[in-house]
Amino acid sequence: MLGLGIVSFGVAVVTHRDDLSATLGRYFWDGGYGTSWASDPKEDLIGLLMTQRMGFPTLSKPYLDFWTGTYQAIDD
């Protein structure tokens, strides 16, 4: 579960960390057909996943692989 403090016009903002993938200040949108967009100012990162599958669950393998791989690629 993400610590969402603000949800407006379909965009959510993470306000507290209760999940490994939840970075504070990250804002994002997940669409109904699997499209996902996020901006993480702390990591200077923007990610965009484009899929078109009806009933695409946000915890599907392609979704999880995309965001896991994106954050693993960050070289601090």
C-alpha angles and dihedrals in degrees: 000000000000121000097240114182100169129031116175133158089353095304118116130201124206108229101169133023117243098140133051092242095048110099117182114257094018111139125194150160129216117199129213096250096049100276111143131183130179139172120200110187093184092059094035087237137143119183130187126186117188119195132146110206123132112237092017105173117219089227095055122128096254091049094047093042092051096051094038091051092045094055093041089057092062110110110203 
